[in-house]
Amino acid sequence: MTRHPLAPDWLAQPANANDLAPGVWSDSVVRNVAGVLCVGGVPATNLVREYGTPLFVIDEAMARERASRIRAVFTEAFATIGTDVSVYYASKAFLSTEVARWMVAAGLRIDVASGGELAVALAAGVPGDRIGLHGNNKSIAEIERAVAARVGTIVVDSAVEVERVAVAASAAGVVQRVRLRVNSGVYAHTHEFLATAHGDQKFGISLAAAPAIVAAIRAHASLEFVGLHCHIGSQIFDAGGFSESARRLLGLHAELLAGGPVAELNLGGGFGIAYTSVDRPADIAVVAAEMARVVGETCHDLGIAVPHICIEPGRWVIGTAGLTLYTVGTTKSVTVDVAGGTAERLYVSVDGGMSDNARPALYGADYAVRIASRESTADPVLVRVAGKHCESGDILVNADYLPGDVAVDDVLAVPATGAYCFSLASNYNYLARPAVVAVVDGQARVIVRGETEHDLLSRDAGIERTTA
């Protein structure tokens, strides 16, 4: 089989462009006897008829199972070294009141990074003591609301925030539990914008500066220092970075024990998932076991007790459980100059784009795509799936293979869109943000209503003056 000159090196041409790469699609995704893609027992064509496109679809059973599984494997792994684990769902990946309830039902806590995310968690009925608040620039109002809600922990990100949280807690007459976010200096093997523990970036403080800030925390009667926090990045496939970060954090942890108790260590999140057929994230149980081994050995070498461990997965829980459905609007073959001649690339344009999935434009993220509304016997052709926005960079799938007869009105499915798609969605070009539908046991229900043009126009104050 001759390699297409425009295909990236990692992308192999499939023998059958209807096939679904294992590990990329949610557990319940199959083709029925008619060749239609089904998720949670619901055909994609039924979903499109009922809710239109673009449409975010979440496999509820898988999201719940992943939440339960990551809690179970980390609990089991760290039990072997004599400690337990709190798992916080990193809600920035995807948050709605329904999803927050799923996570709590699975035994997880909720990590929020803004007043808005805190409002959603509280509206879902999540108890304050099961919520943690993050952020590098929390407003005084956000801090006061978190203290009033009795959130379990606030992660302070700077010396300025120490004073702000102390004042808010004192005014409320409570003692607020806080963690300190530090940079371990471990640079995750990921996109530069996703790596969050190297020195030259906005989150946290250096290991060297931490003792002085911890002393400042301990000097306030309204604050309780419970431990350190570090997040090394996102979309990480193995335990190496987490383990090295843990070693460095535990060195500081041991030093801080001289000044008082340090009950916890939060190792953050960032566990990766497969977006394409070539992605090979390590099994989460293997990652958990390796992290536990390193923590146990390091604590033994330092002569300290193993602290309570916290982790913060988001993408790993919800990412693979989601997919997005689109309708093809146009197709266009483009001739591209290549070494030794020319090659054809087929552009397939759909009714969504960077407003519902900004990750390809932001990070150069790769996604897969398949026709969801039918099967085809046509030979595979290299395609690029483009959005409808007025931007040349509005590309949803940079390169994949679809049947050569892909056509107008076909429904396409892009897998692994459960994380950082809805949460990064925008109204660019005044597109309304899509609905989110949960599917389980052959039933579908809306968990976030889609926007309408009326919703968009309702915020335009100029309309009132025009119609007055």
N, C-alpha and C positions, 0 to 999 in steps of 0.2 A: 504494500500500500504506500503510495507516494505521499510524503508529508506535505501538507499545505504550507507554502512559504510564509503566510501571514499568521500561522498558528504559533502561540508561544511555546517555548521548548517543553514546558511541563504538560501541555495538553495533548493527549493522545486521541486520535480519531476512533470513536467507538464503532464496533461492528453494527450495532443497532442503536440509533439515536433516540429510541423510546426507553432504553434501559435507565434505571435509577441507581446511582452510585450508592452503595451501602455506607451508612454512617453520616451521610450528608442530609438525607431526608428524615422527617420525623418517623417514629416507629410504625405509625398506623398508615403511612402512605403506600398505596398499592394501586394497580390498574384493575378495573373491573372487567367483566367479559366483553364489554363494549369498547374497552381501551381507554376509558375515561379515568383520570386520576382521582382517587378518593382519599380523603383524610378524615380520620375519626369516624369512618363509615359513611361519610357524606360525599357524593360526587361533586367535583369542582364545578361542573355545569349547573348543578342545582344551586350551589352557592352564588354563582354569577347571576343566575336568573333572579334570585331573591334579593341580593345585596349589591349587585353591580361590581364594577372594577374601576380602579385598583381596589384590592381588598386584602387586609391582613387577616390571616387565619392561624389560630393557635390550637394545637393539639393538646387539649386540657389534660388528658390522661398522662401524656408524656411529661408535661411540665410538672405535674404533681409527683410523678415517679422519679424524675431527676432530682427534685428537691429532697425527697425522702432518701434517695440513694446517696447523695453526697453527704448528707448528715450521717447516715449509717456507716459509710466507709471511713469517714474521718473519726467518728466516735470509736469504731472498732480499732483503727490503727493507733490512735493515741491512748486507748485503754491499755495497750501493751507496754506503755512506758509510765503508766500510773496517773494519767490525767484525763480530763474530759474536754469537750469541745463545744463552743457555741458557734453556730453557723448563721451568719447574717446574709440575707438575700440583698444583693446590690441592686436596689430598685431603679437606678438610673438606666439599667439595661432595658427594662420595660416595666411600667407601673400603671396599674389601674386598681380600683378597690377590689375587684374580683381576684386579680392575681395576688394582691397582698393577702387576701384571705386564704388562698391556696397555700401560700408559703407558710403562714402561721399554722394552718392545719397540719402541715408536714413537719412541724416542730422547729421551723426556722424563725429567726428574728428578722427585722427589716432595717436595712441601712438606707438612710436618705441623705441627700446632699443639697437640699434647699428648703425654704419655707413651703414652697408648692408641693414638693414630694412629701414633706411632713404632713401637710394638710390632707393629702390623699390617704396616707397611712392611717391617720387619725379618723378620717371619714369612713375608712374600712372597718373601724372598730379595733385596730391594733392597740393593745395596751401600751402606754408610754414607756414602761420599763422594758419592753421588747423592741424598742427602737433605738438606733444609734444615729447621731447627726454628724455629717462630714461637711467639708467645704473649706476653701482657703480664704474666703472673704465673707463670713457670715455677718449679716447685719445685726445691729443691736436688737431690732425687732424679732428677727429669727431666733436669736439666742434666748430672748425673754420668752418667746412662745414655747421653745423647747423646754426651758426650765419649768414653765408653768404646766406643761404636759407631763412633767416628771419623766423625760426620756432617760433611758438607762445609762447612756454615755454620750458625751459630746467629745468629739475628737478635735482638740485644739491644734491649730496649724501655725501659730506664731505667738510671740510674747504679748502682742497687742490683744489677742483673743483670750489669753489667760486672765487679763484684767477685766475684760468685758464679761466673761462668764462668771468670774468671782463676784462682780458687782451685781449681776442679775440674780445669782443664787442667793447672795446676802439679802437683797431686797425682798426676795420671795420667802426667806426664812428657811432655806433648805441647804443641804450639802449635796452638791452636784458631782457625780462621778465623771472624770475626764480621762481620756487617753491623750498622749502626745504623738503626733505624726512626725516621723523622722525619715530621712533619706539614708538608706543603707549603703548607697554607692554601687549597688548591683544594677547593671544596665541590662534589662531583659532583651532577648533576641526578638524584637518586634519593631513595628513602625515607630519612628522617632516620637511622634505625637502621642503614642500609647505607652511609652516607657516613662515611669513616674518616680523612679527612685535615684536617678542620677542627680548630681549636685546643681546643675544649672537649669532649674525649672521651678515652677511656681509653688509646688506642694511641699510642705514639711520643712524641717530644719536639719542641719547636719548632725551627725552623731557627736561631734566635738562640742556643739553648742547645747546639746540636750541637757546635761546635768544642771546647768544654771537655770534653765527654764523649769525643769522638774523641781528645783529648790524653790522657785517662785510660786509654783502651784502649791507645794506643801506649806508655804508660808501663809496661805489663805485658809481660814477656818471654814469657809463656805465651799471649798473644793476638796475632793478626794482623788488623789492620783492612783489610777488602777493599772496603768501599764503603757507600753509603747505600741505604736501602730506603724506599719509600713506596707506600701503597695508598690510592687516593682514594675507593674505594667499590665498589659492585656494581651490576650490571644497567645498565651505561652503554652507550649506543647509538652514540656517535661518538668521534672522537679528540680533540676540543677540550680536555676536562679533562686527559687524559693528556699532551697537548702542553704545556699551560701548567704542569702540575706538573713536567714534565721540564725546562723552562726554569729554574724556580726551584731545582730540585735541582742542576742543572749549575752554577748560580752558586755554591752552597755547595761543590760538588765541586771547582771551580776554586780556591776559597779554601783547601780542605783540602790541595791538592797542595803547598802551600808547606811543609807539615810532613812530607811523605812520600808514598809512592805510594798511589793510589786506583784500584784495578784495575777495579772494576765499578760499575755503577749498576743497581739493581733497581727497575723502574717498576711492579711489582705486577701485579694482574689486575683483574677486574671487568667484562670484556667481556660485553655483554648478549645475550640471545636473545629470540626471539618466543614469548610465551605465548598471545597471542590474534591474531586476524586483522588487527588494526590496528597491532600492534607492527612497527616498521621499523628493526631494528638495521642499522648500516652493514656492508657486506661486510668481513670481517676483513682481507682483503688491502689494502683501502683504508685501514683504520685503521692497519695496520702501516706502509704507505708514508708516511702523514702523520706518524706518530710518528718514523720514521727521518729524514724531511726536517727536522723541527724539531730533533731531536737533532744532526744534522749541521750545520745552520746555526748553532745556538747554540754548539756547540763551536768552530766556525770563528770566530765573533764574539769568543769568550772567548780564543782562541788556545791551546786545549788539544787534546790528542789525544782522539779518541772512545773512551770506555771500552767494555769488554765489557758487553753489556746482558743483563739477566735480566727475564723476565716470569713471571707466575703465574696462568694461566687455570685455572678449575675448572668453573664453570657452562657456559662456552662449549663445553667438551669433552664433558661428560657430560649436560647438561641436556636437550637435545632428543632425545637417544638413549633417554630413558626415558619410559615411560607407566605409569599405574596402572589396573588393572582392578577394578571393583566390581560387586556384584550389587544390583539394586534390591529394597528390602524393602517400602516403602510409597510411595504417592503421595497428595498432599493438596492440594486447591485452596483458596486463602485469598483472601478478599475484602479489598481494601485501598482505603481512602479516598484519592481523588486530586482535584485541582481539577476541578470540574464533574461529579463523580460517583464511581464506584467502578471498580476494575479487578481482574482475577483474576491471581494468581500461583500457579503450580503448583510445589509443593515435592516434590522427588524425593529420598527418603532412601535411603542406601546403607549397606553393612555396614562401612565404614571411617569416616574423618573426621579430626579434628585430631590424632589420635594417629599417623597416617601422613603427614599433610601439614599442618604447622603454619603454613605461610607465609600463607594467607589471614587467619588469626587474628592472626598477629604483625605483618604488614606491609600487610594489605588487598590482598594479591596477587590478581590476576585469572587465571583459568584458563578453558580451553574444555572442552567435553564432547561426546561423540557416543555413540550406541548402537553397541556393538561386536558384538553377537550376531546382528544382522539389519539389513536395510534396511526402510524403510517409505515408503509413499506418502502418509501422513497429512500434513496441513498443519503447519508449524512452530508451536510454542507456546513462550512464554517460560517458562523453568524456573529454579529455584534448587536446586542439588544440596546436600543437607545430610548431615552425618554422623550417627552414632548416639550421640554422646556427650551427657552431661547438661549441655549448655551451649548457650545460644541463639546464641552466636557460632561454633558448630561448623558452618561453611559451607565447602564445598570449592569450589564454583563459584557465584559470586554471581549471575551472569546469563548465560545463553546460550539458544539455541533447540534444542529436540529435537522429533522428530515427536510430534504430539498424542496418539498411541496408546502412548506410553512406559508401561510397565506393570511390575508385580511380576515378578521373575525375569529381566528384561532385564539384560544385562551392559553396563555403561557403561565407556568408556575416557576418561581424562583425560590429555592429552598434556603433554610437557615437564616431567615429574616426576623426571627423572634426578638433579637437583641439589637438595640441601637438603630432601629429603623423607625418604628413609631415614635420613639423617644426623641429622635433627631428630626422628625418631620417638620416641614415648614409650609407656608402658603406662597412660595415663590411663584411668580407669574399668576398669582391669585388662583391657584389650584386649591380646592378644598381638601383637607386631609381625609384619608380613607377611614372607613369603619374598621373595627377590630371584632372578629367573630371567633368565639370558642366553639370547637367541635368535640363531641364525645358521645360514644355509644350511638352513632347514627343520627344525632341531633345537633343542631347549630343554634347559637343564640348570640346576639350582639352584646359585647361587654364594654365597648366604647362606640358611641354613635358617630357616624361619619358627619363631617361638616357639609353644609350647603352654601351656595353663593349668598343666600339670605344671611347666614351666620357671618360671613365675611363682611357684607355690606352693613350689618347692624352695628359695627364698630366705627364706621366712617361718619364722623360728626358733621362733615360737610353736607351729607344727604339731608339732614334736618333743615339746613338753611336753604337747600335747593327746593324742597317741597313745602316750605313755610308759606 
